[in-house]
Amino acid sequence: MTLPDPIPVPAADAAERRLVESARLAEQDAIINSTSDGLWICDGQANVLRVNPASERINNIRAADVVGRNMRDLLREGLFDRSVTLEVLRTRAPVNMLQARGARKLMLTGVPVFDEGGELVRVVVTEKDVSETDQLHRQLEEQEALNDGYRTQMLEMQELESELDRLVARSPKMVNALRQAIKVSGVDSTVLILGESGVGKGVIADLIHRLSVRAQRPLIKINCGAIPESLIEAELFGYEKGAFTGAQAGGKAGHFELADGGILFLDEIAELPLSSQVKLLRFLEDGRIVRVGATRGRELDVRILAATHRDLQAMVGSGAFRLDLFYRLNVIPLHVPALRDRPDCILPALRRYLDQFGDRVGGRRRRLSRAASELLLAYAWPGNMRELINVCERLSVMSDTEVIDVGDLPADIVSSVTGSSRAPTQEWPEAITLGQALESTERALLLRARARYRSQARMAEALGVDQSTVARKLRRHGIT
């Protein structure tokens, strides 16, 4: 049987098909060359067939230098440290790989292409520069961290505003102390609260506890100087049955165990005996305590706050306090200023406590005359806030009139400020500096001279200075 001759294809149709194919290839080239992702095409033997302009830019190479070459040779020459193409040829499966090219970070994806017979004939690798994506992620994380910081600062400011009124903090030094207390309340670090007796170290400990994550757990307070040395270890760490004569039959939990999950406030920490300092140091190091008379330790979750009015570093030098314990306690030192160092707090505190005690004694509120206010401002308050509160209670109870004048004030306060004609007879606290003593003495002398003489000229004559000096010093001390 003779087959008919094939029907000839008109030349016009063949030309049209070539034109269509050429247009299709041109479109493919345009797409490949315009994409921002890199593209490598290799054959089944890892020979490079094509590299697009994006890959030239990403890898800092020229297509002419790599097309026609084998990926194994390029790998040996150090152009790459790893080859996705070779991994695809080895596994005959898609491969993803993260690779660094200089300052760039690339995400490479290799895909195998098989023919109808299942033979791997092509490997297509795309390269995506993820450096900018990583940078955006970092910027977003930094922005989120910044936003978290702003939120934290806003919360701290809100807490600070409420505590300023609660604790009568007006002076910058006291405001700073409160700000630090609010900040450390959010962590679990050990805090050493420093300051003279009566400044309110216990109030700061209350504040830290109230604002901490342990607020729903106990705050156990113990004054290390108020417990006999022979009992302090048993009170702190507890004891087992029969540990010593007079011990309770079933033993007793110590303050550490009572504070488990919460906070233990060790006031007057400087009074802690050296033997107990060793056990406290051990707890700060490993979180375990051993009861008196026990052989096994107990692990506890307790945050430690400590306070003292003494110079622990000086005590370390004299051997009265352990250096290693001092370092363990002094993680975050927080200094509460003396009342004489925060004069802006004195009058608001006086008004606050006079009103508070006035309400307690039948609503008989008292107010201070100008002379009484200025005299109390000139007083050095060696007992700090504790003394001020006691004075307010005494005035609220003992005063017969609504206005409290100089004659109603305690005699020791009046005499310490006004003194004799020579100098105030005030007994200065040990911690006062020469500058603070001079400031207080100058103010007291000005107050006394102003009370005695009606004009600045006569005050200047009595004090042995010129009138302009008196006027300047009255303004500086806020005396009108």
C-alpha positions in Angstrom: 0.0 0.0 0.0 1.4 3.2 -1.0 1.0 6.2 1.4 0.1 9.5 -0.2 2.7 12.1 -0.3 2.6 14.6 2.7 0.6 17.6 2.1 3.1 20.4 1.8 2.8 23.2 4.4 2.6 26.6 2.8 5.6 28.7 3.4 3.4 31.4 4.8 2.1 29.2 7.6 5.7 28.0 8.6 6.8 31.6 8.7 3.9 32.5 10.9 4.6 29.7 13.3 8.2 30.8 13.6 7.1 34.3 14.2 4.7 33.1 17.0 7.5 30.9 18.6 9.9 33.8 18.4 7.4 36.1 20.1 6.8 33.5 22.8 10.5 33.1 23.5 11.0 36.9 23.5 8.1 37.1 26.1 9.8 34.4 28.2 13.1 36.2 28.1 11.5 39.5 29.1 9.8 37.9 32.1 13.0 36.1 33.2 15.1 39.1 32.7 12.8 41.5 34.5 12.1 39.5 37.7 13.8 40.8 40.8 14.6 37.2 41.9 17.7 35.5 40.7 17.3 32.5 38.3 19.8 29.8 37.4 19.0 27.0 34.9 21.3 24.0 34.7 21.1 20.8 32.7 21.0 17.3 34.2 24.8 17.2 34.5 25.0 20.6 36.4 26.2 22.6 33.4 25.0 26.2 33.6 22.6 27.0 30.8 21.3 30.4 31.8 21.6 33.1 34.5 19.3 36.1 34.6 20.4 39.7 35.2 19.0 39.6 38.8 21.4 36.8 39.6 24.3 38.7 38.1 23.5 41.6 40.4 22.9 39.5 43.5 26.1 37.3 43.0 28.2 40.1 41.5 29.1 38.0 38.5 28.7 38.1 34.7 26.5 35.5 33.0 29.1 35.2 30.3 31.7 34.0 32.9 29.5 31.1 34.2 27.2 30.0 31.4 28.5 26.8 29.9 30.5 25.9 33.0 29.8 23.1 35.5 28.6 23.9 39.0 31.1 21.5 40.5 33.9 23.6 39.0 32.4 26.8 40.3 32.0 25.3 43.7 35.7 24.2 43.8 36.8 27.7 42.7 35.0 29.1 45.7 32.3 31.0 43.9 29.8 29.4 46.2 30.2 27.5 49.5 27.3 25.2 48.7 25.3 24.3 45.6 21.5 23.9 45.5 21.8 22.5 42.0 24.1 19.6 43.2 21.8 18.9 46.1 18.8 18.6 43.7 20.7 16.3 41.4 21.7 14.2 44.4 18.2 14.0 46.0 16.1 14.3 42.8 13.7 16.4 44.9 13.1 20.1 45.6 15.7 21.7 48.0 15.6 24.9 50.0 18.8 26.5 51.3 19.8 29.7 53.1 23.0 31.1 52.0 25.1 34.2 52.7 26.7 36.1 49.8 28.7 38.9 51.3 26.4 41.2 53.2 23.3 39.6 51.6 21.3 36.7 52.9 19.7 34.6 50.1 16.9 32.0 50.2 17.6 29.5 47.4 15.0 27.1 46.0 16.0 24.4 43.6 13.4 22.4 41.6 14.1 19.3 39.4 12.5 19.0 35.9 12.0 15.5 34.5 11.3 14.4 30.9 8.6 11.9 29.9 10.9 9.1 30.5 11.6 10.2 34.1 15.1 11.5 33.4 16.2 14.6 35.3 17.0 17.1 32.5 16.9 20.5 34.1 17.4 22.1 37.5 15.8 25.5 38.0 17.1 27.5 41.0 15.5 30.8 42.2 17.4 33.1 44.5 15.5 35.5 46.8 17.4 38.2 48.6 15.8 38.2 52.1 18.3 40.7 53.6 15.7 43.5 53.3 13.0 41.2 54.8 15.2 40.4 57.8 16.0 44.1 58.2 12.2 44.9 58.2 11.7 42.2 60.8 14.4 43.7 62.9 12.9 47.2 62.5 9.5 45.8 63.5 11.0 44.1 66.5 12.9 47.2 67.5 9.7 49.3 67.0 7.7 46.8 69.1 10.4 46.9 71.8 10.3 50.7 71.7 6.5 50.6 72.0 6.8 48.2 74.9 9.3 50.6 76.5 6.9 53.5 76.0 4.0 51.4 77.5 6.2 50.5 80.5 7.2 54.2 80.9 3.6 55.3 80.8 2.6 52.7 83.4 5.5 53.8 85.6 4.5 57.4 85.2 0.9 56.6 86.2 2.1 54.6 89.2 4.5 57.5 90.1 1.7 60.0 90.0 -0.4 58.0 92.4 2.5 57.4 94.7 3.6 61.0 94.8 0.3 61.8 96.5 0.3 58.7 98.7 3.8 59.2 100.0 4.0 63.0 99.9 6.9 63.2 97.5 7.6 66.7 96.1 11.3 67.1 96.2 13.3 65.8 93.1 15.4 63.5 95.3 12.3 61.8 96.7 10.6 61.6 93.3 13.7 59.9 92.0 13.7 57.4 94.8 10.0 56.6 94.1 10.7 56.2 90.4 13.5 53.7 91.2 11.3 51.8 93.6 8.6 51.5 90.9 11.1 50.3 88.3 12.6 47.6 90.5 9.2 46.4 91.5 8.8 44.8 88.1 11.8 42.5 88.5 12.9 39.9 91.0 16.3 41.3 92.0 17.5 41.8 95.5 17.2 45.5 96.7 19.2 47.2 99.4 17.2 50.2 100.8 19.5 52.8 102.4 18.7 55.8 104.5 18.6 57.3 107.9 16.2 56.0 110.6 12.7 57.2 110.0 12.9 58.2 106.3 10.4 55.5 105.3 12.4 52.5 104.2 9.6 50.2 105.2 7.1 52.3 103.1 9.4 51.8 100.1 9.4 48.1 100.7 5.6 48.1 100.9 5.5 50.0 97.6 7.8 47.5 95.8 5.7 44.6 97.1 2.4 46.2 96.2 3.5 46.8 92.6 5.3 43.5 92.1 4.1 40.2 90.6 4.3 38.8 94.2 1.6 41.3 95.4 -0.9 38.5 96.1 1.7 36.6 98.1 3.0 37.6 101.6 5.3 40.4 102.5 7.0 39.2 105.7 8.9 41.9 107.7 11.5 41.3 110.3 13.7 43.7 112.2 17.0 42.0 112.6 18.0 44.3 115.5 14.9 43.6 117.6 15.4 39.8 118.0 18.0 38.5 120.5 21.1 37.1 118.8 20.4 33.6 120.3 17.0 33.5 118.6 17.6 35.2 115.3 18.6 32.1 113.4 15.6 30.1 114.6 13.3 33.0 113.8 14.6 33.4 110.3 15.2 29.8 109.2 12.9 27.9 111.6 13.8 24.8 113.7 13.0 21.1 114.0 11.5 19.3 116.9 13.9 19.1 119.8 16.4 21.5 118.2 17.0 23.3 121.5 15.6 23.6 125.0 12.2 25.2 124.9 11.6 24.4 121.2 8.0 23.7 120.2 7.2 20.0 120.0 6.4 20.0 116.3 9.2 22.4 115.3 8.4 25.8 113.8 8.6 27.4 110.3 10.8 30.4 110.1 10.2 33.7 108.3 11.8 32.5 105.1 9.2 29.7 104.9 6.4 32.0 105.7 7.5 34.3 102.9 7.6 31.4 100.3 6.4 32.8 97.0 6.5 36.3 98.3 8.9 38.9 99.7 11.0 38.9 102.9 12.0 42.4 104.1 15.0 42.3 106.4 15.1 45.6 108.2 18.2 46.7 110.0 20.2 44.1 108.1 23.4 45.4 109.6 22.4 44.0 113.0 22.4 40.4 111.6 25.0 38.2 113.4 27.8 36.8 111.4 26.6 33.2 111.8 23.2 34.1 110.3 24.9 36.1 107.6 26.5 32.9 106.4 23.1 31.1 106.1 21.5 34.2 104.4 24.4 34.2 101.9 23.8 30.5 101.2 20.1 31.1 100.5 20.9 34.0 98.1 23.2 31.7 96.2 21.1 28.6 95.9 17.6 29.4 97.2 17.8 26.8 100.0 17.5 27.1 103.7 18.2 24.6 106.5 16.2 24.7 109.7 18.0 24.7 113.0 18.5 21.1 114.0 17.7 19.8 110.5 20.1 17.8 108.2 18.3 18.4 104.9 17.6 21.8 103.1 14.4 23.2 101.7 14.1 25.0 98.4 12.1 28.3 98.6 11.0 31.0 96.2 11.6 34.2 98.2 12.6 37.7 97.0 14.8 39.5 99.5 14.5 43.2 100.3 17.0 44.5 102.9 17.3 47.9 104.6 19.8 49.7 106.9 20.7 53.1 108.1 24.3 52.1 108.7 27.4 52.2 106.4 27.7 48.6 105.4 31.0 49.2 103.5 32.5 50.6 106.7 31.3 47.5 108.6 32.8 45.3 105.9 36.1 47.1 106.5 35.9 46.5 110.3 34.9 42.8 109.8 31.4 43.2 111.2 29.7 42.4 107.9 30.6 39.9 105.3 31.9 41.3 102.0 30.4 38.5 99.9 27.0 39.1 101.5 27.3 42.8 101.0 27.8 42.2 97.2 24.8 39.8 97.2 22.5 42.3 98.9 23.8 45.4 97.0 22.5 44.3 93.6 20.2 47.3 93.4 20.9 50.0 96.0 18.0 52.4 96.6 18.7 55.5 98.7 15.8 57.2 100.5 16.8 60.9 101.2 16.5 62.4 104.7 13.7 64.8 105.3 16.1 67.8 105.6 17.4 66.9 102.1 13.8 67.2 100.6 12.5 70.4 102.1 9.7 70.6 99.5 8.1 67.6 101.2 8.0 69.1 104.7 4.9 71.4 104.5 2.8 69.1 102.3 3.6 66.2 104.8 2.7 68.4 107.8 -0.6 69.3 106.2 -1.3 65.7 105.2 -0.8 64.3 108.7 -2.4 67.2 110.6 -5.6 66.5 108.5 -5.2 62.8 109.0 -4.9 63.0 112.8 -7.5 65.8 113.0 -10.0 63.5 111.4 -9.2 60.8 114.0 -9.8 63.1 117.0 -13.3 64.1 116.0 -12.7 66.1 112.9 -10.8 68.9 114.6 -8.5 69.8 111.7 -5.6 72.2 112.5 -3.5 74.5 110.3 -0.2 76.1 110.8 0.5 79.8 111.0 3.1 81.2 108.7 5.6 81.7 111.6 5.1 78.1 112.7 5.4 76.8 109.2 8.7 78.6 108.7 10.1 77.4 112.0 9.3 73.8 111.1 10.9 74.3 107.7 14.1 75.5 109.4 14.1 72.5 111.8 16.5 69.7 110.7 14.2 66.8 111.6 16.8 64.3 112.9 14.0 61.7 113.3 12.8 62.3 109.7 9.3 61.3 108.7 8.7 59.3 111.9 9.4 62.4 114.0 7.2 64.6 111.7 4.3 62.2 112.0 4.6 62.1 115.8 4.7 65.9 116.0 1.6 66.1 113.9 -0.2 63.7 116.2 0.8 65.6 119.2 -0.3 69.0 117.8 -3.6 67.5 116.7 -4.4 66.2 120.1 -2.9 68.9 122.3 -3.7 72.2 120.5 -6.8 74.0 121.6 -7.1 76.4 118.7 -7.6 75.9 115.0 -4.4 77.7 114.1 -1.1 76.3 115.4 1.4 79.0 116.2 5.0 78.9 117.3 3.9 78.8 121.0 2.1 75.5 120.3 5.1 73.7 118.9 7.3 71.4 121.0 9.8 73.3 123.0 12.8 71.3 121.9 12.0 72.1 118.2 11.6 75.8 118.9 14.8 76.0 121.0 16.8 74.0 118.4 15.8 76.5 115.7 15.8 79.8 117.6 18.5 78.9 120.2 20.4 81.6 122.0 21.9 84.9 120.7 25.1 83.0 120.0 24.0 80.2 117.8 21.3 77.6 117.5 21.7 74.9 120.2 20.6 72.2 117.8 22.3 68.8 118.1 23.1 67.8 114.5 22.6 64.2 113.3 25.8 62.3 112.5 25.0 62.0 108.8 24.5 65.8 108.2 27.1 67.5 106.0 28.8 70.8 106.7 27.0 72.5 103.9 23.6 71.2 105.2 24.4 72.4 108.7 25.4 75.8 107.5 22.3 76.1 105.4 20.1 75.2 108.3 21.9 77.5 110.7 21.7 80.5 108.2 18.0 79.9 107.8 17.4 79.7 111.5 19.3 83.0 112.1 17.4 84.7 109.4 14.0 83.5 110.9 15.0 84.7 114.4 16.2 88.1 113.1 13.1 88.6 111.0 10.9 87.8 114.1 12.8 90.2 116.2 13.3 93.1 113.7 10.7 94.4 111.3 12.9 95.8 108.6 15.7 94.3 106.5 17.9 97.2 107.4 17.7 96.4 111.1 18.2 92.7 110.4 21.3 93.5 108.4 22.7 95.6 111.2 22.1 92.9 113.8 23.6 90.2 111.6 26.6 92.3 110.5 25.9 92.3 106.8 24.5 94.8 104.3 20.8 94.9 103.4 21.2 93.5 99.9 22.8 90.4 101.4 19.9 89.9 103.7 17.4 90.4 100.9 19.2 87.9 98.7 19.4 85.3 101.4 15.7 85.7 102.4 14.8 85.0 98.8 17.1 82.0 98.6 15.6 80.5 101.7 12.0 81.3 100.6 11.4 83.5 103.7 8.8 86.3 103.0 
